[in-house]
Amino acid sequence: METVDTRSFDALVATFLGAHLPDRLADGIRFAELPADTRRIILRMLALMKRSSFPATEINSQMLWLLATVTPAMLPPAI
């Protein structure tokens, strides 16, 4: 059985938000390769997105870049 940490970001989006990312965005983040702190932040973000009924269709390439690049560099040291 796959763990959350080994699932693709697209699969996590589908689990939390009920829809897969568009094909052009599906491989935008290599979730399993991100640091553990970053994965926890992304999971928390997806849970909050679910609570606010954020549609998966609103995720864009800029958001993916921020999650994959800025989040690992800036947020984990701040918590």
Summary of the structure (lengths in Angstrom):
residues: 79
radius of gyration: 11.8
end to end distance: 30.4
largest distance: 32.9
contacts: 203
relative contact order: 0.20
helix: 66%
strand: 0%
